[in-house]
C-alpha cells in the first residue's frame, strides 16, 4: 500500500469516528496524520523500515503502528471495526 492510499484510509477513519461520535482528539490525530503523509517528501516505507515514523512531528507511536500495518498490506482491525459499525449509505 502506498502513502496516498494510507492517507485516504486515515481520512476515512477520521470521518467514520466523527460519525460514531468518537473522541475529537483521536479524530484530529487521524486527520493530521493524513495531512502529514500527503505533504511528506520522503519515502514512507523507508522511514517505517528504519523506525523513524515517530520522528515525524504529529506521528505518535500508535499512529506509526497503524501506518506500518497498512504499509505491510495487513488488515487494520480498527479500520475494519469502524466500517462494520457504520452502515453504508
Biopython code that builds the backbone (N, CA, C, O; Angstrom):
import numpy as np
from Bio.PDB.StructureBuilder import StructureBuilder

atoms = [
    (1, "UNK", "N", (0.854, -1.172, 0.000)),
    (1, "UNK", "CA", (0.000, 0.000, 0.000)),
    (1, "UNK", "C", (0.902, 1.238, 0.000)),
    (1, "UNK", "O", (1.937, 1.271, 0.666)),
    (2, "UNK", "N", (0.495, 2.230, -0.744)),
    (2, "UNK", "CA", (1.341, 3.415, -0.831)),
    (2, "UNK", "C", (0.844, 4.540, 0.084)),
    (2, "UNK", "O", (-0.205, 4.441, 0.720)),
    (3, "UNK", "N", (1.631, 5.598, 0.122)),
    (3, "UNK", "CA", (1.377, 6.739, 1.009)),
    (3, "UNK", "C", (-0.003, 7.347, 0.766)),
    (3, "UNK", "O", (-0.713, 7.679, 1.715)),
    (4, "UNK", "N", (-0.376, 7.490, -0.483)),
    (4, "UNK", "CA", (-1.661, 8.096, -0.832)),
    (4, "UNK", "C", (-2.831, 7.235, -0.340)),
    (4, "UNK", "O", (-3.818, 7.761, 0.176)),
    (5, "UNK", "N", (-2.719, 5.927, -0.499)),
    (5, "UNK", "CA", (-3.768, 5.011, -0.040)),
    (5, "UNK", "C", (-3.892, 5.047, 1.483)),
    (5, "UNK", "O", (-4.998, 5.029, 2.023)),
    (6, "UNK", "N", (-2.764, 5.096, 2.162)),
    (6, "UNK", "CA", (-2.778, 5.142, 3.624)),
    (6, "UNK", "C", (-3.406, 6.444, 4.095)),
    (6, "UNK", "O", (-4.200, 6.444, 5.036)),
    (7, "UNK", "N", (-3.063, 7.536, 3.461)),
    (7, "UNK", "CA", (-3.653, 8.829, 3.797)),
    (7, "UNK", "C", (-5.169, 8.787, 3.628)),
    (7, "UNK", "O", (-5.908, 9.305, 4.465)),
    (8, "UNK", "N", (-5.620, 8.174, 2.554)),
    (8, "UNK", "CA", (-7.060, 8.057, 2.295)),
    (8, "UNK", "C", (-7.750, 7.244, 3.390)),
    (8, "UNK", "O", (-8.837, 7.605, 3.839)),
    (9, "UNK", "N", (-7.128, 6.159, 3.817)),
    (9, "UNK", "CA", (-7.709, 5.328, 4.878)),
    (9, "UNK", "C", (-7.766, 6.104, 6.188)),
    (9, "UNK", "O", (-8.772, 6.042, 6.894)),
    (10, "UNK", "N", (-6.709, 6.830, 6.524)),
    (10, "UNK", "CA", (-6.705, 7.608, 7.765)),
    (10, "UNK", "C", (-7.784, 8.686, 7.735)),
    (10, "UNK", "O", (-8.428, 8.950, 8.751)),
    (11, "UNK", "N", (-7.983, 9.306, 6.581)),
    (11, "UNK", "CA", (-9.038, 10.310, 6.430)),
    (11, "UNK", "C", (-10.410, 9.668, 6.591)),
    (11, "UNK", "O", (-11.290, 10.220, 7.251)),
    (12, "UNK", "N", (-10.584, 8.500, 5.986)),
    (12, "UNK", "CA", (-11.856, 7.785, 6.111)),
    (12, "UNK", "C", (-12.102, 7.361, 7.558)),
    (12, "UNK", "O", (-13.229, 7.434, 8.048)),
    (13, "UNK", "N", (-11.051, 6.921, 8.234)),
    (13, "UNK", "CA", (-11.189, 6.548, 9.641)),
    (13, "UNK", "C", (-11.648, 7.743, 10.466)),
    (13, "UNK", "O", (-12.515, 7.606, 11.329)),
    (14, "UNK", "N", (-11.074, 8.912, 10.207)),
    (14, "UNK", "CA", (-11.464, 10.122, 10.936)),
    (14, "UNK", "C", (-12.934, 10.430, 10.709)),
    (14, "UNK", "O", (-13.646, 10.781, 11.649)),
    (15, "UNK", "N", (-13.394, 10.303, 9.477)),
    (15, "UNK", "CA", (-14.795, 10.561, 9.156)),
    (15, "UNK", "C", (-15.710, 9.566, 9.863)),
    (15, "UNK", "O", (-16.731, 9.953, 10.432)),
    (16, "UNK", "N", (-15.349, 8.290, 9.829)),
    (16, "UNK", "CA", (-16.156, 7.267, 10.498)),
    (16, "UNK", "C", (-16.192, 7.492, 12.008)),
    (16, "UNK", "O", (-17.230, 7.306, 12.642)),
    (17, "UNK", "N", (-15.064, 7.889, 12.576)),
    (17, "UNK", "CA", (-15.016, 8.188, 14.010)),
    (17, "UNK", "C", (-15.907, 9.374, 14.340)),
    (17, "UNK", "O", (-16.584, 9.386, 15.368)),
    (18, "UNK", "N", (-15.904, 10.369, 13.466)),
    (18, "UNK", "CA", (-16.740, 11.549, 13.687)),
    (18, "UNK", "C", (-18.215, 11.169, 13.653)),
    (18, "UNK", "O", (-18.989, 11.616, 14.499)),
    (19, "UNK", "N", (-18.606, 10.357, 12.692)),
    (19, "UNK", "CA", (-19.992, 9.888, 12.598)),
    (19, "UNK", "C", (-20.367, 9.106, 13.850)),
    (19, "UNK", "O", (-21.479, 9.232, 14.363)),
    (20, "UNK", "N", (-19.442, 8.311, 14.328)),
    (20, "UNK", "CA", (-19.663, 7.469, 15.510)),
    (20, "UNK", "C", (-19.665, 8.279, 16.806)),
    (20, "UNK", "O", (-20.151, 7.808, 17.834)),
    (21, "UNK", "N", (-19.123, 9.492, 16.757)),
    (21, "UNK", "CA", (-19.071, 10.333, 17.947)),
    (21, "UNK", "C", (-17.872, 10.068, 18.833)),
    (21, "UNK", "O", (-17.928, 10.281, 20.044)),
    (22, "UNK", "N", (-16.790, 9.604, 18.236)),
    (22, "UNK", "CA", (-15.567, 9.316, 18.990)),
    (22, "UNK", "C", (-14.908, 10.594, 19.506)),
    (22, "UNK", "O", (-15.332, 11.709, 19.205)),
    (23, "UNK", "N", (-13.873, 10.388, 20.281)),
    (23, "UNK", "CA", (-13.086, 11.459, 20.874)),
    (23, "UNK", "C", (-12.553, 12.403, 19.787)),
    (23, "UNK", "O", (-11.889, 11.955, 18.852)),
    (24, "UNK", "N", (-12.840, 13.704, 19.907)),
    (24, "UNK", "CA", (-12.383, 14.664, 18.891)),
    (24, "UNK", "C", (-10.862, 14.710, 18.720)),
    (24, "UNK", "O", (-10.370, 14.987, 17.626)),
    (25, "UNK", "N", (-10.127, 14.444, 19.783)),
    (25, "UNK", "CA", (-8.663, 14.460, 19.688)),
    (25, "UNK", "C", (-8.164, 13.290, 18.838)),
    (25, "UNK", "O", (-7.200, 13.426, 18.085)),
    (26, "UNK", "N", (-8.825, 12.151, 18.965)),
    (26, "UNK", "CA", (-8.478, 10.974, 18.170)),
    (26, "UNK", "C", (-8.806, 11.224, 16.692)),
    (26, "UNK", "O", (-8.040, 10.854, 15.802)),
    (27, "UNK", "N", (-9.945, 11.850, 16.454)),
    (27, "UNK", "CA", (-10.341, 12.196, 15.086)),
    (27, "UNK", "C", (-9.299, 13.128, 14.474)),
    (27, "UNK", "O", (-8.834, 12.907, 13.356)),
    (28, "UNK", "N", (-8.942, 14.162, 15.215)),
    (28, "UNK", "CA", (-7.969, 15.143, 14.727)),
    (28, "UNK", "C", (-6.607, 14.499, 14.478)),
    (28, "UNK", "O", (-5.914, 14.867, 13.529)),
    (29, "UNK", "N", (-6.220, 13.550, 15.314)),
    (29, "UNK", "CA", (-4.936, 12.868, 15.124)),
    (29, "UNK", "C", (-4.897, 12.140, 13.782)),
    (29, "UNK", "O", (-3.876, 12.149, 13.094)),
    (30, "UNK", "N", (-6.008, 11.515, 13.416)),
    (30, "UNK", "CA", (-6.067, 10.812, 12.133)),
    (30, "UNK", "C", (-6.074, 11.796, 10.960)),
    (30, "UNK", "O", (-5.422, 11.566, 9.942)),
    (31, "UNK", "N", (-6.816, 12.890, 11.114)),
    (31, "UNK", "CA", (-6.833, 13.918, 10.064)),
    (31, "UNK", "C", (-5.442, 14.520, 9.879)),
    (31, "UNK", "O", (-4.980, 14.699, 8.752)),
    (32, "UNK", "N", (-4.785, 14.828, 10.987)),
    (32, "UNK", "CA", (-3.442, 15.417, 10.926)),
    (32, "UNK", "C", (-2.439, 14.453, 10.308)),
    (32, "UNK", "O", (-1.606, 14.855, 9.496)),
    (33, "UNK", "N", (-2.519, 13.182, 10.691)),
    (33, "UNK", "CA", (-1.596, 12.189, 10.138)),
    (33, "UNK", "C", (-1.780, 12.073, 8.627)),
    (33, "UNK", "O", (-0.801, 11.963, 7.890)),
    (34, "UNK", "N", (-3.027, 12.096, 8.164)),
    (34, "UNK", "CA", (-3.288, 12.029, 6.723)),
    (34, "UNK", "C", (-2.686, 13.240, 6.021)),
    (34, "UNK", "O", (-2.078, 13.109, 4.958)),
    (35, "UNK", "N", (-2.853, 14.406, 6.610)),
    (35, "UNK", "CA", (-2.311, 15.637, 6.033)),
    (35, "UNK", "C", (-0.774, 15.593, 6.005)),
    (35, "UNK", "O", (-0.147, 16.018, 5.035)),
    (36, "UNK", "N", (-0.195, 15.081, 7.069)),
    (36, "UNK", "CA", (1.269, 14.964, 7.146)),
    (36, "UNK", "C", (1.776, 14.036, 6.043)),
    (36, "UNK", "O", (2.755, 14.347, 5.364)),
    (37, "UNK", "N", (1.108, 12.898, 5.870)),
    (37, "UNK", "CA", (1.529, 11.953, 4.834)),
    (37, "UNK", "C", (1.402, 12.568, 3.446)),
    (37, "UNK", "O", (2.255, 12.350, 2.585)),
    (38, "UNK", "N", (0.337, 13.338, 3.229)),
    (38, "UNK", "CA", (0.145, 13.991, 1.928)),
    (38, "UNK", "C", (1.291, 14.947, 1.605)),
    (38, "UNK", "O", (1.659, 15.102, 0.441)),
    (39, "UNK", "N", (1.848, 15.580, 2.613)),
    (39, "UNK", "CA", (2.920, 16.548, 2.395)),
    (39, "UNK", "C", (4.319, 15.988, 2.568)),
    (39, "UNK", "O", (5.303, 16.711, 2.414)),
    (40, "UNK", "N", (4.415, 14.715, 2.883)),
    (40, "UNK", "CA", (5.710, 14.101, 3.162)),
    (40, "UNK", "C", (6.491, 13.878, 1.873)),
    (40, "UNK", "O", (6.008, 13.223, 0.949)),
    (41, "UNK", "N", (7.690, 14.422, 1.819)),
    (41, "UNK", "CA", (8.526, 14.274, 0.636)),
    (41, "UNK", "C", (9.409, 13.039, 0.668)),
    (41, "UNK", "O", (9.968, 12.636, -0.353)),
    (42, "UNK", "N", (9.531, 12.445, 1.842)),
    (42, "UNK", "CA", (10.413, 11.289, 1.989)),
    (42, "UNK", "C", (9.663, 9.993, 1.695)),
    (42, "UNK", "O", (8.433, 9.970, 1.653)),
    (43, "UNK", "N", (10.415, 8.926, 1.493)),
    (43, "UNK", "CA", (9.831, 7.620, 1.228)),
    (43, "UNK", "C", (9.277, 7.041, 2.527)),
    (43, "UNK", "O", (10.024, 6.792, 3.473)),
    (44, "UNK", "N", (7.976, 6.832, 2.563)),
    (44, "UNK", "CA", (7.303, 6.374, 3.774)),
    (44, "UNK", "C", (7.766, 4.981, 4.190)),
    (44, "UNK", "O", (8.003, 4.734, 5.372)),
    (45, "UNK", "N", (7.895, 4.084, 3.241)),
    (45, "UNK", "CA", (8.317, 2.717, 3.551)),
    (45, "UNK", "C", (9.721, 2.695, 4.150)),
    (45, "UNK", "O", (9.995, 1.925, 5.070)),
    (46, "UNK", "N", (10.604, 3.536, 3.628)),
    (46, "UNK", "CA", (11.970, 3.596, 4.160)),
    (46, "UNK", "C", (11.981, 4.143, 5.580)),
    (46, "UNK", "O", (12.714, 3.647, 6.436)),
    (47, "UNK", "N", (11.167, 5.167, 5.833)),
    (47, "UNK", "CA", (11.077, 5.722, 7.189)),
    (47, "UNK", "C", (10.559, 4.674, 8.167)),
    (47, "UNK", "O", (11.072, 4.540, 9.278)),
    (48, "UNK", "N", (9.538, 3.933, 7.743)),
    (48, "UNK", "CA", (8.971, 2.899, 8.612)),
    (48, "UNK", "C", (9.986, 1.794, 8.875)),
    (48, "UNK", "O", (10.135, 1.342, 10.010)),
    (49, "UNK", "N", (10.677, 1.361, 7.837)),
    (49, "UNK", "CA", (11.670, 0.295, 7.982)),
    (49, "UNK", "C", (12.798, 0.708, 8.920)),
    (49, "UNK", "O", (13.362, -0.124, 9.630)),
    (50, "UNK", "N", (13.121, 1.989, 8.918)),
    (50, "UNK", "CA", (14.189, 2.500, 9.785)),
    (50, "UNK", "C", (13.681, 2.860, 11.177)),
    (50, "UNK", "O", (14.458, 3.290, 12.030)),
    (51, "UNK", "N", (12.374, 2.685, 11.412)),
    (51, "UNK", "CA", (11.800, 3.016, 12.717)),
    (51, "UNK", "C", (11.756, 4.506, 12.992)),
    (51, "UNK", "O", (11.822, 4.928, 14.147)),
    (52, "UNK", "N", (11.644, 5.310, 11.936)),
    (52, "UNK", "CA", (11.711, 6.764, 12.092)),
    (52, "UNK", "C", (10.368, 7.475, 11.957)),
    (52, "UNK", "O", (10.331, 8.705, 11.911)),
    (53, "UNK", "N", (9.264, 6.729, 11.892)),
    (53, "UNK", "CA", (7.962, 7.384, 11.740)),
    (53, "UNK", "C", (7.641, 8.293, 12.919)),
    (53, "UNK", "O", (7.064, 9.365, 12.737)),
    (54, "UNK", "N", (8.009, 7.874, 14.120)),
    (54, "UNK", "CA", (7.708, 8.699, 15.293)),
    (54, "UNK", "C", (8.585, 9.947, 15.354)),
    (54, "UNK", "O", (8.349, 10.834, 16.175)),
    (55, "UNK", "N", (9.578, 10.016, 14.504)),
    (55, "UNK", "CA", (10.403, 11.214, 14.411)),
    (55, "UNK", "C", (9.735, 12.319, 13.605)),
    (55, "UNK", "O", (10.220, 13.450, 13.561)),
    (56, "UNK", "N", (8.622, 11.983, 12.971)),
    (56, "UNK", "CA", (7.861, 12.971, 12.206)),
    (56, "UNK", "C", (6.909, 13.662, 13.169)),
    (56, "UNK", "O", (6.114, 13.008, 13.843)),
    (57, "UNK", "N", (6.992, 14.987, 13.233)),
    (57, "UNK", "CA", (6.129, 15.743, 14.140)),
    (57, "UNK", "C", (4.661, 15.446, 13.818)),
    (57, "UNK", "O", (4.220, 15.593, 12.678)),
    (58, "UNK", "N", (3.919, 15.027, 14.841)),
    (58, "UNK", "CA", (2.500, 14.727, 14.679)),
    (58, "UNK", "C", (2.200, 13.246, 14.529)),
    (58, "UNK", "O", (1.035, 12.851, 14.508)),
    (59, "UNK", "N", (3.239, 12.418, 14.424)),
    (59, "UNK", "CA", (3.046, 10.970, 14.311)),
    (59, "UNK", "C", (3.549, 10.321, 15.597)),
    (59, "UNK", "O", (4.752, 10.257, 15.849)),
    (60, "UNK", "N", (2.609, 9.845, 16.401)),
    (60, "UNK", "CA", (2.963, 9.156, 17.638)),
    (60, "UNK", "C", (3.137, 7.666, 17.391)),
    (60, "UNK", "O", (3.011, 7.193, 16.261)),
    (61, "UNK", "N", (3.424, 6.938, 18.448)),
    (61, "UNK", "CA", (3.681, 5.504, 18.308)),
    (61, "UNK", "C", (2.457, 4.754, 17.800)),
    (61, "UNK", "O", (2.581, 3.875, 16.947)),
    (62, "UNK", "N", (1.279, 5.088, 18.314)),
    (62, "UNK", "CA", (0.063, 4.407, 17.869)),
    (62, "UNK", "C", (-0.193, 4.614, 16.386)),
    (62, "UNK", "O", (-0.533, 3.672, 15.671)),
    (63, "UNK", "N", (-0.029, 5.842, 15.926)),
    (63, "UNK", "CA", (-0.242, 6.139, 14.504)),
    (63, "UNK", "C", (0.843, 5.481, 13.661)),
    (63, "UNK", "O", (0.566, 4.984, 12.569)),
    (64, "UNK", "N", (2.069, 5.476, 14.159)),
    (64, "UNK", "CA", (3.165, 4.817, 13.443)),
    (64, "UNK", "C", (2.869, 3.329, 13.278)),
    (64, "UNK", "O", (3.143, 2.750, 12.227)),
    (65, "UNK", "N", (2.311, 2.713, 14.317)),
    (65, "UNK", "CA", (1.953, 1.293, 14.237)),
    (65, "UNK", "C", (0.886, 1.059, 13.167)),
    (65, "UNK", "O", (0.966, 0.094, 12.407)),
    (66, "UNK", "N", (-0.112, 1.944, 13.110)),
    (66, "UNK", "CA", (-1.169, 1.813, 12.090)),
    (66, "UNK", "C", (-0.580, 1.957, 10.689)),
    (66, "UNK", "O", (-0.900, 1.177, 9.791)),
    (67, "UNK", "N", (0.270, 2.945, 10.511)),
    (67, "UNK", "CA", (0.885, 3.178, 9.202)),
    (67, "UNK", "C", (1.730, 1.976, 8.797)),
    (67, "UNK", "O", (1.678, 1.541, 7.647)),
    (68, "UNK", "N", (2.503, 1.440, 9.729)),
    (68, "UNK", "CA", (3.349, 0.282, 9.446)),
    (68, "UNK", "C", (2.505, -0.924, 9.058)),
    (68, "UNK", "O", (2.851, -1.655, 8.130)),
    (69, "UNK", "N", (1.398, -1.132, 9.766)),
    (69, "UNK", "CA", (0.489, -2.233, 9.441)),
    (69, "UNK", "C", (-0.049, -2.076, 8.024)),
    (69, "UNK", "O", (-0.060, -3.032, 7.249)),
    (70, "UNK", "N", (-0.493, -0.875, 7.691)),
    (70, "UNK", "CA", (-1.034, -0.628, 6.353)),
    (70, "UNK", "C", (0.039, -0.751, 5.274)),
    (70, "UNK", "O", (-0.235, -1.248, 4.182)),
    (71, "UNK", "N", (1.246, -0.305, 5.569)),
    (71, "UNK", "CA", (2.345, -0.434, 4.608)),
    (71, "UNK", "C", (2.628, -1.892, 4.272)),
    (71, "UNK", "O", (3.017, -2.216, 3.149)),
    (72, "UNK", "N", (2.431, -2.765, 5.249)),
    (72, "UNK", "CA", (2.713, -4.185, 5.032)),
    (72, "UNK", "C", (1.502, -4.927, 4.468)),
    (72, "UNK", "O", (1.490, -6.157, 4.410)),
    (73, "UNK", "N", (0.480, -4.166, 4.052)),
    (73, "UNK", "CA", (-0.739, -4.730, 3.460)),
    (73, "UNK", "C", (-1.460, -5.698, 4.391)),
    (73, "UNK", "O", (-2.136, -6.624, 3.943)),
    (74, "UNK", "N", (-1.307, -5.471, 5.682)),
    (74, "UNK", "CA", (-2.037, -6.248, 6.679)),
    (74, "UNK", "C", (-3.340, -5.527, 6.997)),
    (74, "UNK", "O", (-3.412, -4.303, 6.892)),
    (75, "UNK", "N", (-4.379, -6.284, 7.388)),
    (75, "UNK", "CA", (-5.637, -5.610, 7.749)),
    (75, "UNK", "C", (-5.469, -4.798, 9.033)),
    (75, "UNK", "O", (-4.787, -5.219, 9.967)),
    (76, "UNK", "N", (-6.091, -3.650, 9.058)),
    (76, "UNK", "CA", (-6.072, -2.792, 10.240)),
    (76, "UNK", "C", (-7.401, -3.002, 10.960)),
    (76, "UNK", "O", (-8.443, -2.539, 10.498)),
    (77, "UNK", "N", (-7.358, -3.699, 12.086)),
    (77, "UNK", "CA", (-8.576, -4.101, 12.787)),
    (77, "UNK", "C", (-9.454, -2.917, 13.160)),
    (77, "UNK", "O", (-10.677, -2.997, 13.041)),
    (78, "UNK", "N", (-8.861, -1.829, 13.603)),
    (78, "UNK", "CA", (-9.648, -0.657, 13.986)),
    (78, "UNK", "C", (-10.434, -0.117, 12.791)),
    (78, "UNK", "O", (-11.596, 0.265, 12.931)),
    (79, "UNK", "N", (-9.815, -0.086, 11.642)),
    (79, "UNK", "CA", (-10.473, 0.384, 10.419)),
    (79, "UNK", "C", (-11.632, -0.547, 10.057)),
    (79, "UNK", "O", (-12.723, -0.089, 9.719)),
    (80, "UNK", "N", (-11.388, -1.845, 10.130)),
    (80, "UNK", "CA", (-12.438, -2.820, 9.822)),
    (80, "UNK", "C", (-13.613, -2.692, 10.784)),
    (80, "UNK", "O", (-14.768, -2.765, 10.366)),
    (81, "UNK", "N", (-13.325, -2.502, 12.070)),
    (81, "UNK", "CA", (-14.404, -2.341, 13.066)),
    (81, "UNK", "C", (-15.217, -1.081, 12.799)),
    (81, "UNK", "O", (-16.442, -1.097, 12.917)),
    (82, "UNK", "N", (-14.548, 0.002, 12.441)),
    (82, "UNK", "CA", (-15.259, 1.247, 12.140)),
    (82, "UNK", "C", (-16.178, 1.077, 10.936)),
    (82, "UNK", "O", (-17.315, 1.550, 10.948)),
    (83, "UNK", "N", (-15.690, 0.404, 9.902)),
    (83, "UNK", "CA", (-16.512, 0.188, 8.707)),
    (83, "UNK", "C", (-17.727, -0.674, 9.028)),
    (83, "UNK", "O", (-18.812, -0.452, 8.489)),
    (84, "UNK", "N", (-17.545, -1.656, 9.905)),
    (84, "UNK", "CA", (-18.661, -2.526, 10.289)),
    (84, "UNK", "C", (-19.671, -1.791, 11.160)),
    (84, "UNK", "O", (-20.868, -2.072, 11.091)),
    (85, "UNK", "N", (-19.205, -0.862, 11.974)),
    (85, "UNK", "CA", (-20.082, -0.156, 12.915)),
    (85, "UNK", "C", (-20.955, 0.891, 12.239)),
    (85, "UNK", "O", (-22.026, 1.229, 12.744)),
    (86, "UNK", "N", (-20.506, 1.399, 11.108)),
    (86, "UNK", "CA", (-21.245, 2.451, 10.402)),
    (86, "UNK", "C", (-21.830, 1.846, 9.131)),
    (86, "UNK", "O", (-21.086, 1.434, 8.241)),
    (87, "UNK", "N", (-23.163, 1.789, 9.040)),
    (87, "UNK", "CA", (-23.765, 1.218, 7.831)),
    (87, "UNK", "C", (-23.487, 2.081, 6.601)),
    (87, "UNK", "O", (-23.418, 3.307, 6.695)),
    (88, "UNK", "N", (-23.331, 1.442, 5.470)),
    (88, "UNK", "CA", (-23.081, 2.164, 4.212)),
    (88, "UNK", "C", (-24.309, 2.972, 3.818)),
    (88, "UNK", "O", (-25.444, 2.583, 4.096)),
    (89, "UNK", "N", (-24.062, 4.100, 3.167)),
    (89, "UNK", "CA", (-25.180, 4.875, 2.644)),
    (89, "UNK", "C", (-25.306, 6.131, 3.380)),
    (89, "UNK", "O", (-26.195, 6.931, 3.090)),
]
sb = StructureBuilder()
sb.init_structure("model")
sb.init_model(0)
sb.init_chain("A")
sb.init_seg("    ")
for serial, (resi, resn, name, xyz) in enumerate(atoms, 1):
    if name == "N":
        sb.init_residue(resn, " ", resi, " ")
    sb.init_atom(name, np.array(xyz, "f"), 0.0, 1.0, " ", f" {name:<3s}", serial, name[0])
structure = sb.get_structure()
